[in-house]
Amino acid sequence: MGIAVIYGSSRKNGNSDQLANLLVEGFEADKIHLSDYNIEPIVDYRHSEKEPYPNDDYHHLIERVKAQDVLVFATPIYWYGASGLTKTFIDRWSQSLRENKTE
């Protein structure tokens, strides 16, 4: 069973990171700190003929995530919601459902 821990905090070793580390202690986990990567925000191209794909780290990261069986999101809560890093990563998932990109 593979585990991906997706850290959405801009502060490493903060409370969210420490809690997630306790959760996966003793397990092998792919630890992904979103703050270490460039993930562009989603852009709505539904009414455009050509959909450009950002040249960022998203596709590399989503392949790491897809290789795992269990996902753990570790994010601080800011004003009753997840961090911007976490939201942007999840938003790109919805965009990737529409992608028809061949690499």
N, C-alpha and C positions, 0 to 999 in steps of 0.2 A: 504494500500500500504506500503510494507516494503522497507526500504532503507538500503543498506550496503555501508558504506564509507570505502574504502580501502586506508589507508595512507601508502605511499611508501617511506616516508622520514625517515632517520636515526635520524633526529632532531625533537623531539616533540615540538609542539607549534611554529613551523617555519611558513614561509609564506604559504606553501601548506596546512598545517593543518588549519591555520586561515581562508584561503579562503574557504576550504571545510566546515568548521564549520559555516561560514556565509551562505553558500548555503543551508544547511539542518536546519538552525535555525528555531525553531518552529515545526519541524517534529521529530518523534521518529526514530532514526537511530541506527543501529548496527555499532559501530565504531571499526574498525579493524586496529590496528597499526602493520604492518608487522614486524617492528623491535622488537616487543615483543615475536616473535615466531621463531622457528627453522624450516626453509624450505630449504631442501637440493636441490642442483641444479639438473636439468634433466640429466639423463645418457641414452645414446642410447644403448638399449638392443635389437634392431631389429634383430640382427644376433646371438642371444643367445637363448638357449632352455629355460632357466629359467630366468624370470624377477623378480629380487628382488625389494621389495618395501621399500623405506627408512623409517626408524622409526623416523618420524618427525611430525610436527604439520599440515602438508598440508591437510590431509583428514578431520581433525576437522574444519579447516578454510573453506574448500570448502563446507562443509555441512551448515555452517553459511551463506555463500554467496548464495547458492542455495535456501535457505529459503526466500530470499528477491526478490522483484519485480524490483527494480531499483538499479543499481550499480554506485557508484561514485568513480572514481580513482583520488586520490590526490597525485601527485608525483612532486618533483622538476625535472627540466629539466637540465641534465648534458650533455654538449657537444651535444646538439640537440636531446637527447633521454631521456627516462624515467630512473629512478633510478634502480640500480641493484636489489634492493629488489622487485620492481614492476616487472621487467623483469623475475626474477626467479619465482615469483608466477604465472605469465602468462604462462611461459614455462611449468610449471607443469600441467597446464590445458591441453596443447596439449598431454602430456604424459598420463594424466588420461583418455583421449579418448580411449586409447589402453588397459587400465587396465581391467582385468577380476578378480578383487579381491573380495573375499567373506569375510565378517567379522563376 
